[in-house]
Amino acid sequence: MRAVAFCGSARKNGNTALLLNTVLEPLAAVGVETELVELAGSEISGCKACMGCFKNKDQRCVFDNDVVNECIEKMAAADVILLGSPTYFSDISSEMKALIDRSGLVSRANGNMFKRKLGAGVVAVRRAGAIHVFDSLNHFFLIGEMIVVGSSYWNIGFGREKGEVAGDEEGMSTMKTLGENIGWLLKKLQQ
Ligand SMILES: Cc1cc2nc3c(=O)[nH]c(=O)nc-3n(C[C@H](O)[C@H](O)[C@H](O)COP(=O)(O)O)c2cc1C
Protein backbone atom coordinates (compact mmCIF):
# COMPACT_ATOMS: atom_id res chain seq x y z
CA MET A 1 0.00 0.00 0.00
CA ARG A 2 1.25 3.46 -0.86
CA ALA A 3 0.28 6.95 0.26
CA VAL A 4 1.50 10.05 -1.51
CA ALA A 5 1.07 13.55 -0.10
CA PHE A 6 1.41 16.69 -2.22
CA CYS A 7 2.34 19.88 -0.43
CA GLY A 8 1.19 22.99 -2.27
CA SER A 9 3.04 25.52 -0.16
CA ALA A 10 5.37 27.94 -1.93
CA ARG A 11 7.91 27.33 0.86
CA LYS A 12 9.57 24.05 1.77
CA ASN A 13 9.32 22.44 5.22
CA GLY A 14 6.54 24.77 6.30
CA ASN A 15 3.33 24.18 8.20
CA THR A 16 1.52 22.34 5.41
CA ALA A 17 4.42 19.88 5.09
CA LEU A 18 4.43 19.36 8.83
CA LEU A 19 0.68 18.65 8.87
CA LEU A 20 0.98 16.21 5.97
CA ASN A 21 3.88 14.40 7.63
CA THR A 22 1.75 14.08 10.76
CA VAL A 23 -0.95 12.32 8.70
CA LEU A 24 1.65 10.07 7.06
CA GLU A 25 3.28 8.99 10.34
CA PRO A 26 0.51 6.62 11.55
CA LEU A 27 0.34 5.19 8.03
CA ALA A 28 4.06 4.44 7.95
CA ALA A 29 3.66 2.86 11.39
CA VAL A 30 1.27 0.27 9.94
CA GLY A 31 3.53 -0.52 6.98
CA VAL A 32 2.19 1.83 4.32
CA GLU A 33 4.89 3.23 2.01
CA THR A 34 4.70 7.00 2.29
CA GLU A 35 6.05 9.90 0.27
CA LEU A 36 5.80 13.66 0.63
CA VAL A 37 6.11 15.66 -2.58
CA GLU A 38 6.76 19.37 -2.09
CA LEU A 39 5.75 21.51 -5.05
CA ALA A 40 7.82 24.45 -3.76
CA GLY A 41 10.73 25.16 -6.06
CA SER A 42 9.27 23.08 -8.90
CA GLU A 43 8.13 24.47 -12.18
CA ILE A 44 4.35 24.11 -12.36
CA SER A 45 1.91 26.12 -14.42
CA GLY A 46 -1.84 26.12 -14.91
CA CYS A 47 -3.98 24.17 -17.37
CA LYS A 48 -3.86 25.60 -20.91
CA ALA A 49 -7.31 24.13 -21.73
CA CYS A 50 -5.89 22.64 -24.94
CA MET A 51 -7.92 19.46 -24.30
CA GLY A 52 -5.01 17.45 -25.67
CA CYS A 53 -5.41 15.00 -22.77
CA PHE A 54 -8.92 14.13 -24.03
CA LYS A 55 -7.51 13.59 -27.52
CA ASN A 56 -4.51 11.50 -26.44
CA LYS A 57 -6.07 9.61 -23.51
CA ASP A 58 -2.58 8.49 -22.45
CA GLN A 59 -2.83 9.42 -18.75
CA ARG A 60 -0.50 12.37 -19.30
CA CYS A 61 -0.68 16.12 -19.66
CA VAL A 62 0.41 17.28 -23.11
CA PHE A 63 2.80 19.77 -21.47
CA ASP A 64 5.68 17.65 -20.28
CA ASN A 65 8.06 20.39 -19.20
CA ASP A 66 7.29 20.47 -15.48
CA VAL A 67 6.50 18.17 -12.53
CA VAL A 68 2.84 17.48 -13.29
CA ASN A 69 3.22 14.21 -15.20
CA GLU A 70 5.54 12.89 -12.50
CA CYS A 71 2.86 13.81 -9.93
CA ILE A 72 0.16 12.08 -11.99
CA GLU A 73 2.28 8.91 -12.12
CA LYS A 74 2.72 9.02 -8.34
CA MET A 75 -1.04 9.49 -7.89
CA ALA A 76 -1.77 6.56 -10.20
CA ALA A 77 0.63 4.32 -8.26
CA ALA A 78 -0.80 5.26 -4.84
CA ASP A 79 -3.71 3.90 -2.84
CA VAL A 80 -4.02 7.14 -0.87
CA ILE A 81 -3.66 10.68 -2.22
CA LEU A 82 -3.29 13.58 0.22
CA LEU A 83 -3.44 17.18 -0.95
CA GLY A 84 -2.15 19.87 1.39
CA SER A 85 -2.35 23.61 0.87
CA PRO A 86 -1.61 26.72 2.86
CA THR A 87 -4.37 29.33 2.88
CA TYR A 88 -3.54 32.15 0.46
CA PHE A 89 -6.17 34.90 0.34
CA SER A 90 -8.73 32.41 1.63
CA ASP A 91 -7.95 29.96 -1.17
CA ILE A 92 -5.54 27.22 -2.22
CA SER A 93 -2.04 28.16 -3.44
CA SER A 94 -1.41 28.67 -7.16
CA GLU A 95 0.83 25.60 -7.14
CA MET A 96 -1.95 23.39 -5.75
CA LYS A 97 -4.50 24.89 -8.15
CA ALA A 98 -2.25 24.06 -11.10
CA LEU A 99 -1.78 20.48 -9.87
CA ILE A 100 -5.52 19.99 -9.28
CA ASP A 101 -6.59 21.44 -12.63
CA ARG A 102 -4.08 19.52 -14.70
CA SER A 103 -4.08 16.16 -12.91
CA GLY A 104 -7.86 16.40 -12.47
CA LEU A 105 -8.45 16.98 -16.17
CA VAL A 106 -6.07 14.17 -17.16
CA SER A 107 -7.95 11.91 -14.75
CA ARG A 108 -11.31 12.86 -16.29
CA ALA A 109 -9.94 12.35 -19.80
CA ASN A 110 -9.00 8.81 -18.78
CA GLY A 111 -12.20 7.59 -17.12
CA ASN A 112 -11.45 8.97 -13.63
CA MET A 113 -8.12 7.25 -13.22
CA PHE A 114 -7.94 7.78 -9.43
CA LYS A 115 -11.40 6.42 -8.71
CA ARG A 116 -11.87 4.48 -5.46
CA LYS A 117 -8.50 5.57 -4.14
CA LEU A 118 -8.66 7.18 -0.70
CA GLY A 119 -8.18 10.93 -0.42
CA ALA A 120 -7.99 13.72 2.11
CA GLY A 121 -7.17 17.42 2.08
CA VAL A 122 -5.10 19.21 4.72
CA VAL A 123 -4.92 22.96 5.30
CA ALA A 124 -2.48 25.30 7.05
CA VAL A 125 -3.84 28.70 8.01
CA ARG A 126 -2.80 31.69 10.07
CA ARG A 127 -6.31 32.92 10.91
CA ALA A 128 -9.16 32.71 8.34
CA GLY A 129 -10.21 31.09 5.07
CA ALA A 130 -9.26 27.49 5.79
CA ILE A 131 -12.72 26.01 5.25
CA HIS A 132 -12.80 27.41 1.73
CA VAL A 133 -9.40 25.83 1.07
CA PHE A 134 -10.62 22.53 2.54
CA ASP A 135 -13.67 22.62 0.25
CA SER A 136 -11.50 23.34 -2.81
CA LEU A 137 -9.27 20.36 -2.05
CA ASN A 138 -12.26 18.08 -1.53
CA HIS A 139 -13.70 19.01 -4.92
CA PHE A 140 -10.75 17.19 -6.52
CA PHE A 141 -11.52 13.94 -4.71
CA LEU A 142 -15.28 14.04 -4.95
CA ILE A 143 -15.58 14.69 -8.69
CA GLY A 144 -13.11 11.87 -9.29
CA GLU A 145 -15.04 9.08 -7.53
CA MET A 146 -12.51 8.96 -4.71
CA ILE A 147 -13.33 8.01 -1.12
CA VAL A 148 -12.76 10.95 1.23
CA VAL A 149 -11.69 10.02 4.75
CA GLY A 150 -12.50 12.28 7.69
CA SER A 151 -11.10 13.01 11.12
CA SER A 152 -12.38 14.30 14.45
CA TYR A 153 -12.46 17.86 13.05
CA TRP A 154 -11.92 19.38 9.61
CA ASN A 155 -8.27 18.91 8.66
CA ILE A 156 -6.93 22.32 9.59
CA GLY A 157 -3.82 23.44 11.48
CA PHE A 158 -3.20 26.97 12.75
CA GLY A 159 0.20 28.65 12.43
CA ARG A 160 1.98 31.46 10.66
CA GLU A 161 5.75 31.04 10.73
CA LYS A 162 7.31 27.73 9.69
CA GLY A 163 6.67 25.06 12.29
CA GLU A 164 4.11 27.04 14.27
CA VAL A 165 1.31 24.53 13.58
CA ALA A 166 3.15 22.14 15.91
CA GLY A 167 1.77 24.32 18.72
CA ASP A 168 -1.83 23.77 17.58
CA GLU A 169 -2.56 20.75 19.71
CA GLU A 170 -6.04 20.11 18.32
CA GLY A 171 -4.87 20.55 14.72
CA MET A 172 -2.01 18.10 15.22
CA SER A 173 -4.30 15.60 16.91
CA THR A 174 -6.78 15.95 14.01
CA MET A 175 -3.96 15.04 11.58
CA LYS A 176 -2.89 12.02 13.62
CA THR A 177 -6.49 10.78 13.81
CA LEU A 178 -6.86 11.29 10.06
CA GLY A 179 -3.79 9.12 9.44
CA GLU A 180 -5.14 6.47 11.80
CA ASN A 181 -8.55 6.50 10.10
CA ILE A 182 -6.98 6.13 6.66
CA GLY A 183 -4.83 3.24 7.96
CA TRP A 184 -7.92 1.59 9.47
CA LEU A 185 -9.82 1.85 6.18
CA LEU A 186 -6.89 0.54 4.12
CA LYS A 187 -6.76 -2.51 6.37
CA LYS A 188 -10.52 -3.10 6.01
CA LEU A 189 -10.26 -2.80 2.24
CA GLN A 190 -7.57 -5.48 2.18
CA GLN A 191 -9.75 -7.96 4.10
C1 LIG B 1 0.31 34.99 -0.19
C2 LIG B 1 -0.17 34.59 1.18
C3 LIG B 1 -1.50 34.73 1.48
C4 LIG B 1 -1.99 34.34 2.73
N1 LIG B 1 -3.34 34.46 2.98
C5 LIG B 1 -3.82 34.03 4.17
C6 LIG B 1 -5.23 34.08 4.43
O1 LIG B 1 -6.05 34.43 3.59
N2 LIG B 1 -5.66 33.68 5.66
C7 LIG B 1 -4.79 33.26 6.62
O2 LIG B 1 -5.24 32.94 7.71
N3 LIG B 1 -3.47 33.16 6.38
C8 LIG B 1 -2.96 33.54 5.19
N4 LIG B 1 -1.61 33.40 4.92
C9 LIG B 1 -0.75 32.75 5.94
C10 LIG B 1 -0.50 31.27 5.63
O3 LIG B 1 -1.69 30.59 5.30
C11 LIG B 1 0.14 30.60 6.85
O4 LIG B 1 1.34 31.27 7.20
C12 LIG B 1 0.42 29.13 6.62
O5 LIG B 1 0.80 28.54 7.84
C13 LIG B 1 1.52 28.92 5.60
O6 LIG B 1 1.74 27.55 5.41
P1 LIG B 1 3.19 26.99 4.94
O7 LIG B 1 4.11 27.15 6.12
O8 LIG B 1 2.94 25.59 4.58
O9 LIG B 1 3.62 27.83 3.78
C14 LIG B 1 -1.09 33.81 3.70
C15 LIG B 1 0.27 33.67 3.38
C16 LIG B 1 0.74 34.07 2.14
C17 LIG B 1 2.20 33.88 1.80
The ligand as a Tripos MOL2 file, in Angstrom:
@<TRIPOS>MOLECULE
LIG
   31    33     1     0     0
SMALL
NO_CHARGES

@<TRIPOS>ATOM
      1 C1          0.3150   34.9940   -0.1910 C.3       1 LIG1
      2 C2         -0.1660   34.5850    1.1830 C.ar      1 LIG1
      3 C3         -1.5040   34.7330    1.4820 C.ar      1 LIG1
      4 C4         -1.9910   34.3420    2.7320 C.ar      1 LIG1
      5 N1         -3.3370   34.4560    2.9780 N.ar      1 LIG1
      6 C5         -3.8190   34.0320    4.1690 C.ar      1 LIG1
      7 C6         -5.2260   34.0810    4.4320 C.ar      1 LIG1
      8 O1         -6.0490   34.4320    3.5930 O.2       1 LIG1
      9 N2         -5.6550   33.6780    5.6570 N.ar      1 LIG1
     10 C7         -4.7890   33.2620    6.6200 C.ar      1 LIG1
     11 O2         -5.2430   32.9370    7.7050 O.2       1 LIG1
     12 N3         -3.4690   33.1550    6.3840 N.ar      1 LIG1
     13 C8         -2.9630   33.5360    5.1930 C.ar      1 LIG1
     14 N4         -1.6150   33.4020    4.9240 N.ar      1 LIG1
     15 C9         -0.7530   32.7450    5.9430 C.3       1 LIG1
     16 C10        -0.4950   31.2700    5.6320 C.3       1 LIG1
     17 O3         -1.6860   30.5870    5.3030 O.3       1 LIG1
     18 C11         0.1430   30.6020    6.8520 C.3       1 LIG1
     19 O4          1.3430   31.2690    7.1960 O.3       1 LIG1
     20 C12         0.4200   29.1300    6.6250 C.3       1 LIG1
     21 O5          0.8020   28.5420    7.8420 O.3       1 LIG1
     22 C13         1.5180   28.9250    5.5960 C.3       1 LIG1
     23 O6          1.7450   27.5450    5.4130 O.3       1 LIG1
     24 P1          3.1880   26.9910    4.9370 P.3       1 LIG1
     25 O7          4.1100   27.1540    6.1230 O.co2     1 LIG1
     26 O8          2.9440   25.5860    4.5760 O.co2     1 LIG1
     27 O9          3.6160   27.8340    3.7810 O.co2     1 LIG1
     28 C14        -1.0910   33.8060    3.7030 C.ar      1 LIG1
     29 C15         0.2720   33.6720    3.3780 C.ar      1 LIG1
     30 C16         0.7390   34.0670    2.1390 C.ar      1 LIG1
     31 C17         2.1970   33.8830    1.8010 C.3       1 LIG1
@<TRIPOS>BOND
     1     1     2 1
     2     2     3 ar
     3     2    30 ar
     4     3     4 ar
     5     4     5 ar
     6     4    28 ar
     7     5     6 ar
     8     6     7 ar
     9     6    13 1
    10     7     8 2
    11     7     9 ar
    12     9    10 ar
    13    10    11 2
    14    10    12 ar
    15    12    13 ar
    16    13    14 ar
    17    14    15 1
    18    14    28 ar
    19    15    16 1
    20    16    17 1
    21    16    18 1
    22    18    19 1
    23    18    20 1
    24    20    21 1
    25    20    22 1
    26    22    23 1
    27    23    24 1
    28    24    25 2
    29    24    26 1
    30    24    27 1
    31    28    29 ar
    32    29    30 ar
    33    30    31 1
@<TRIPOS>SUBSTRUCTURE
     1 LIG1         1 GROUP 0 **** ****
